Amino acid sequence: MNTVLLEASAFSLVTPDPGMAIWALIIFVILILVLGKFGFKPIANSLKERENSIADSLAQAERARAEMASLTAKNEDLLNQAREERNKILAEARDAAEKIKAEILDKAQAESAKKLSDAMREIETQKKAAIVEIKNTVGQMALQIAEKVVRKDLANDSAQKELVEKLVKETNAN
């Protein structure tokens, strides 16, 4: 047991031992070869896949950005077309409204002129009827005057003249 303690006390990590260094180097080389065969390839493949995945994602993002820009441009075009169409419809509506307004004004003026014409004809008719009525009234008055003159026993011409003047004044007063 003493020999184990002596060997254990002789073993130190700080003091270099050439045998131990050779074994450490052999183990390190074997470890590198095993890792190279079984560890580094999968890690390298994973890194390559990750790199490809990132590149694909960037490409997709670029395509999406380009598509978004294209859609934005198309939307702007559609909005411009819609604005133009709206302006065209509004202009047509204004034109139609102005045309309808003009037609209504023309129709109203025509109706007004017709009513004025009808009113003038009615006035003329009423005027003629009034003149006829006045003529009839004057004729009746003349007959009444003549009848009164004839009925009165007139003795002289001066009484007859006085009566005619009196009746004419009465007629003018009415």
C-alpha positions in Angstrom: 0.0 0.0 0.0 2.9 2.2 0.6 3.9 1.8 -2.9 0.5 3.1 -4.1 0.9 6.2 -1.9 4.3 6.8 -3.1 3.2 6.5 -6.7 0.2 8.7 -5.9 2.3 11.3 -4.3 4.7 11.1 -7.2 1.8 11.8 -9.6 1.2 15.5 -10.0 -0.7 17.4 -12.6 1.6 20.2 -12.5 4.8 18.3 -13.2 5.1 17.2 -16.7 5.4 13.5 -17.4 6.4 12.5 -20.9 4.4 9.2 -20.8 1.3 10.9 -19.7 1.7 13.6 -22.4 2.0 10.9 -25.1 -1.2 9.1 -23.9 -3.1 12.5 -23.7 -2.0 13.2 -27.3 -3.1 9.8 -28.5 -6.4 10.1 -26.8 -6.8 13.6 -28.2 -6.1 12.5 -31.7 -8.6 9.6 -31.4 -11.2 11.9 -30.0 -10.7 14.4 -32.9 -11.0 11.5 -35.4 -14.1 10.1 -33.8 -15.6 13.6 -33.5 -14.6 14.4 -37.1 -16.3 11.2 -38.3 -19.4 11.2 -36.1 -19.7 14.7 -34.5 -18.4 17.4 -36.8 -20.2 16.2 -39.9 -23.7 16.3 -38.3 -22.8 19.7 -36.7 -21.5 21.0 -40.1 -24.6 19.6 -41.8 -26.9 21.3 -39.2 -25.0 24.6 -39.7 -25.3 24.2 -43.5 -29.0 23.5 -43.2 -29.4 26.4 -40.8 -27.5 28.7 -43.3 -29.8 27.4 -46.1 -32.9 27.9 -44.0 -31.8 31.5 -43.2 -31.0 32.2 -46.9 -34.4 30.7 -47.9 -36.1 32.9 -45.2 -34.3 36.0 -46.5 -35.3 35.1 -50.0 -38.9 34.6 -49.0 -38.9 37.9 -47.1 -37.5 39.6 -50.1 -40.1 38.0 -52.4 -42.8 39.0 -49.8 -41.5 42.6 -49.7 -41.4 42.7 -53.5 -44.9 41.3 -53.7 -46.1 43.7 -51.0 -44.6 46.6 -53.0 -46.4 45.2 -56.1 -49.7 44.9 -54.3 -49.3 48.4 -52.9 -48.7 49.8 -56.4 -51.7 47.8 -57.7 -53.8 49.2 -54.8 -52.7 52.7 -55.5 -53.6 52.1 -59.2 -57.0 50.8 -58.2 -57.6 53.7 -55.8 -56.6 56.1 -58.6 -59.0 54.4 -61.0 -61.8 54.5 -58.4 -61.2 58.2 -57.8 -61.2 58.9 -61.5 -64.4 56.8 -61.9 -66.0 58.6 -58.9 -65.1 62.0 -60.4 -66.5 60.9 -63.7 -69.7 59.8 -62.1 -70.0 63.0 -60.1 -69.4 65.0 -63.3 -72.1 63.1 -65.1 -74.4 63.5 -62.2 -73.8 67.3 -62.2 -74.4 67.4 -65.9 -77.6 65.4 -65.6 -78.7 67.6 -62.7 -78.0 70.8 -64.7 -79.8 69.3 -67.7 -82.8 68.4 -65.6 -82.7 71.8 -64.0 -82.7 73.5 -67.4 -85.6 71.3 -68.6 -87.6 72.1 -65.5 -86.9 75.8 -65.9 -87.9 75.7 -69.6 -91.0 73.7 -68.7 -91.9 76.2 -65.9 -91.3 79.1 -68.3 -93.4 77.5 -71.0 -96.2 76.8 -68.4 -95.9 80.4 -67.1 -96.1 81.8 -70.6 -99.1 79.5 -71.3 -100.9 80.6 -68.1 -100.1 84.2 -68.9 -101.5 83.8 -72.4 -104.6 82.0 -71.0 -105.0 84.8 -68.5 -104.7 87.5 -71.2 -107.3 85.6 -73.3 -109.5 85.4 -70.3 -109.1 89.1 -69.6 -109.8 89.9 -73.2 -112.9 87.7 -73.0 -114.0 89.3 -69.8 -113.3 92.7 -71.3 -115.4 92.0 -74.3 -118.2 90.6 -72.1 -118.0 93.7 -69.9 -118.2 95.9 -73.0 -121.2 94.0 -74.3 -122.8 94.3 -70.9 -122.1 98.0 -70.8 -123.5 98.4 -74.3 -126.6 96.5 -73.2 -126.9 98.7 -70.0 -126.4 101.9 -72.0 -129.0 100.7 -74.5 -131.5 99.9 -71.8 -130.8 103.3 -70.2 -131.3 105.0 -73.5 -134.6 103.2 -73.9 -135.6 104.2 -70.4 -134.7 107.8 -71.0 -136.5 107.7 -74.3 -139.5 106.1 -72.6 -139.5 108.8 -69.9 -139.2 111.5 -72.4 -142.0 110.2 -74.5 -144.3 109.6 -71.4 -143.8 113.0 -70.1 -146.2 115.4 -71.5 -144.0 118.0 -72.8 -145.5 121.3 -73.5 -142.5 123.0 -74.9 -139.1 122.4 -76.3 -137.2 124.0 -73.4 -138.7 121.6 -70.9 -137.7 118.8 -73.2 -134.1 120.1 -73.4 -133.9 120.4 -69.6 -135.1 116.8 -69.1 -132.6 115.5 -71.6 -129.7 117.4 -69.9 -130.9 116.2 -66.5 -131.0 112.5 -67.7 -127.6 112.8 -69.4 -126.1 114.1 -66.1 -127.6 111.3 -64.2 -126.2 108.8 -66.7 -122.7 110.4 -66.5 -122.9 110.2 -62.7 -123.5 106.4 -62.7 
